């Protein structure tokens, strides 16, 4: 699993970068055989006038399945990273479970991420 950290964050300190790496690794490492690349993008909130803080977007490229995208906005940069990493872990788990269910019974239509009936 490779991790690419990027964004408009001008205050990328070594501590913040290590924190982001640690949180993403903790949330996703158990799925690493199925993950090619993880991209963490940190930007000012689109509604910066409301002083919402930072938006952390994590894109997980699943091999060979596709992408999982999560986005979290928090006032605190570390909190945005923490929440996005947790959500990414849950989203990847669900995506891989759906794929396993489909592989077990390919006669069923493949789930598209919508609510279960």
Secondary structure by P-SEA (a helix, b strand, c coil): cccccccccccccaaaaaaaaaaaaaacccccccccbbbbbbbccccccccccbbbbbbbbcccbbbbbbbbbcccaaaaaaaaaaaaaaaaaaaaaaaaaaaaccccccccccccc
